[in-house]
Amino acid sequence: MYSIQLLALIGAIVGLFLAIRSEGKKLGAMAFGLGIGTVVGGVVGMILALAVIAPLTPRVETVYGPAKLVSMRSADGVSGTFIWGSGSIGNSVSYNFMTVAADGSMVPNSVSASTLVHITEDPSLKNTGTWTTTMLESDRNSPLFKWGFGHRDHTRTLRHDFRVPVGTVVQQFNIK
């Protein structure tokens, strides 16, 4: 963001200077030069912030979670699973699950079924499970972070980790 502000200010100064040199001290020319310089400087600053600074900002791995998983009971109320259902829309397959929100309510979630998903059956867990997500994001502590713009475009998911009790991962296959 600083790059946009700085280049808009430089553009305003250059526009004002050029207007004074070419038109003398006419108020209309100075206002026009100031406006055009600010707009051009701001646009150049935005392009620089998006295309150069944001991609050059160092990235760090950030772990979100763990979120507590809710066991989904079977129709008979006897057994439960944490992940599970998988479904597809078109060519996209996803894992569906429920988490517990801060207020205690259950929230449905979904992640794409891919090699980014890692499921671990942990014998130390009983009636509970967790979900953590590891992302590669722009380093907010980097000096370049405040000069760039559009950092979210360079964020990517590295891994989804699910830890569930042994025997609770159930997969049903439907052959068509």
C-alpha positions as CSV (number, residue, x, y, z in Angstrom):
1,M,0.0,0.0,0.0
2,Y,2.8,2.4,0.8
3,S,4.0,2.1,-2.8
4,I,0.7,3.3,-4.2
5,Q,0.6,6.3,-1.8
6,L,4.3,7.2,-2.4
7,L,4.0,7.0,-6.2
8,A,0.7,8.9,-6.2
9,L,2.4,11.7,-4.2
10,I,5.4,11.7,-6.5
11,G,3.0,11.8,-9.5
12,A,1.2,14.8,-8.0
13,I,4.4,16.6,-7.5
14,V,5.7,15.9,-11.0
15,G,2.3,16.8,-12.5
16,L,2.2,20.1,-10.6
17,F,5.9,20.9,-11.6
18,L,5.2,20.2,-15.3
19,A,2.1,22.3,-15.3
20,I,3.9,25.2,-13.7
21,R,6.8,24.9,-16.2
22,S,4.6,24.7,-19.3
23,E,1.6,26.9,-18.4
24,G,3.0,29.3,-15.9
25,K,1.1,29.8,-12.6
26,K,-2.4,29.2,-14.0
27,L,-4.6,27.7,-11.4
28,G,-6.5,25.4,-13.9
29,A,-3.3,24.0,-15.3
30,M,-1.9,23.4,-11.9
31,A,-5.0,21.6,-10.7
32,F,-5.1,19.5,-13.9
33,G,-1.4,18.6,-13.6
34,L,-1.9,17.7,-9.9
35,G,-4.9,15.5,-10.7
36,I,-3.4,13.7,-13.7
37,G,-0.1,13.2,-11.9
38,T,-1.8,11.7,-8.9
39,V,-3.9,9.3,-11.0
40,V,-0.9,8.2,-13.1
41,G,1.4,7.9,-10.1
42,G,-1.3,5.9,-8.2
43,V,-1.9,3.5,-11.2
44,V,1.9,2.9,-11.6
45,G,2.2,2.4,-7.8
46,M,-0.7,-0.2,-7.9
47,I,0.9,-2.1,-10.8
48,L,4.2,-2.1,-9.0
49,A,2.6,-3.2,-5.7
50,L,0.6,-6.0,-7.4
51,A,3.1,-7.3,-10.0
52,V,6.5,-6.8,-8.4
53,I,6.4,-6.3,-4.7
54,A,3.7,-8.8,-3.7
55,P,5.3,-11.7,-5.5
56,L,8.7,-10.8,-4.0
57,T,7.4,-10.7,-0.4
58,P,8.8,-13.6,1.6
59,R,6.4,-16.4,2.4
60,V,6.0,-18.2,5.7
61,E,4.1,-21.4,6.7
62,T,1.1,-20.6,9.0
63,V,-0.8,-23.3,10.8
64,Y,-4.5,-22.7,11.4
65,G,-6.3,-24.8,14.0
66,P,-6.7,-27.2,15.5
67,A,-10.4,-27.2,15.0
68,K,-12.4,-29.8,17.0
69,L,-14.2,-32.3,14.8
70,V,-17.7,-33.6,15.6
71,S,-18.4,-37.3,15.2
72,M,-21.3,-37.9,12.9
73,R,-23.5,-40.7,14.2
74,S,-25.0,-43.5,12.0
75,A,-28.7,-43.8,11.7
76,D,-28.8,-46.4,14.4
77,G,-27.0,-44.1,16.8
78,V,-24.5,-46.7,17.7
79,S,-21.4,-45.8,15.7
80,G,-19.9,-42.6,14.5
81,T,-17.4,-41.3,12.0
82,F,-15.5,-38.1,11.7
83,I,-14.9,-37.7,7.9
84,W,-17.3,-38.7,6.4
85,G,-18.9,-38.5,3.6
86,S,-17.2,-37.8,0.4
87,G,-19.1,-36.3,-2.5
88,S,-18.5,-35.0,-6.0
89,I,-19.8,-32.2,-8.1
90,G,-18.7,-32.7,-11.7
91,N,-15.0,-33.8,-11.5
92,S,-14.4,-32.3,-8.1
93,V,-14.4,-34.7,-5.1
94,S,-14.5,-33.4,-1.5
95,Y,-14.4,-34.6,2.1
96,N,-17.3,-33.3,4.2
97,F,-17.1,-33.0,8.0
98,M,-18.4,-31.0,11.0
99,T,-16.4,-28.8,13.4
100,V,-17.4,-27.2,16.7
101,A,-17.6,-23.4,16.6
102,A,-16.6,-21.2,19.6
103,D,-20.3,-20.9,20.6
104,G,-20.6,-24.7,20.7
105,S,-22.6,-25.0,17.5
106,M,-21.7,-27.5,14.7
107,V,-20.5,-26.1,11.4
108,P,-20.3,-28.1,8.2
109,N,-17.0,-27.9,6.4
110,S,-15.5,-29.4,3.3
111,V,-12.0,-29.8,1.7
112,S,-11.1,-31.0,-1.8
113,A,-10.0,-34.6,-1.8
114,S,-6.4,-34.4,-2.9
115,T,-2.9,-35.3,-1.9
116,L,-3.0,-32.2,0.4
117,V,-5.3,-34.1,2.8
118,H,-3.6,-36.3,5.4
119,I,-5.6,-38.4,7.8
120,T,-4.1,-40.0,10.9
121,E,-5.9,-42.5,13.1
122,D,-4.5,-41.7,16.5
123,P,-5.0,-44.4,19.2
124,S,-4.7,-41.8,22.0
125,L,-7.9,-40.0,20.8
126,K,-11.3,-41.0,22.1
127,N,-14.5,-39.5,20.8
128,T,-12.7,-36.4,19.5
129,G,-10.8,-35.4,16.4
130,T,-8.9,-32.3,15.1
131,W,-8.4,-30.5,11.8
132,T,-5.4,-28.2,11.1
133,T,-4.6,-26.4,7.9
134,T,-1.1,-25.3,6.9
135,M,-0.9,-22.3,4.5
136,L,2.0,-20.6,2.7
137,E,1.3,-16.9,3.1
138,S,3.1,-13.6,2.8
139,D,5.2,-12.7,5.8
140,R,3.4,-9.9,7.6
141,N,6.6,-9.0,9.4
142,S,8.5,-8.4,6.2
143,P,9.4,-4.8,5.3
144,L,8.0,-5.5,1.8
145,F,4.5,-6.5,3.1
146,K,3.3,-2.9,3.7
147,W,4.6,-1.9,0.3
148,G,2.8,-4.6,-1.6
149,F,-0.8,-5.2,-2.5
150,G,-2.8,-8.3,-3.4
151,H,-0.9,-10.7,-1.1
152,R,-3.8,-13.1,-0.9
153,D,-3.3,-14.0,-4.6
154,H,0.0,-15.6,-3.6
155,T,-1.4,-17.7,-0.7
156,R,-1.7,-21.4,-1.1
157,T,-2.7,-24.4,1.0
158,L,0.1,-26.8,1.8
159,R,-1.7,-29.4,3.9
160,H,-4.9,-30.4,5.7
161,D,-4.2,-32.6,8.7
162,F,-7.0,-34.7,10.3
163,R,-6.4,-36.6,13.5
164,V,-9.2,-39.0,14.4
165,P,-9.7,-42.0,16.7
166,V,-8.8,-45.5,15.3
167,G,-11.6,-47.1,13.4
168,T,-13.6,-43.9,12.7
169,V,-12.5,-43.4,9.1
170,V,-15.1,-45.1,7.0
171,Q,-15.2,-45.0,3.3
172,Q,-18.1,-46.2,1.2
173,F,-17.6,-47.0,-2.4
174,N,-20.4,-46.8,-5.0
175,I,-19.6,-48.6,-8.3
176,K,-21.6,-47.2,-11.2
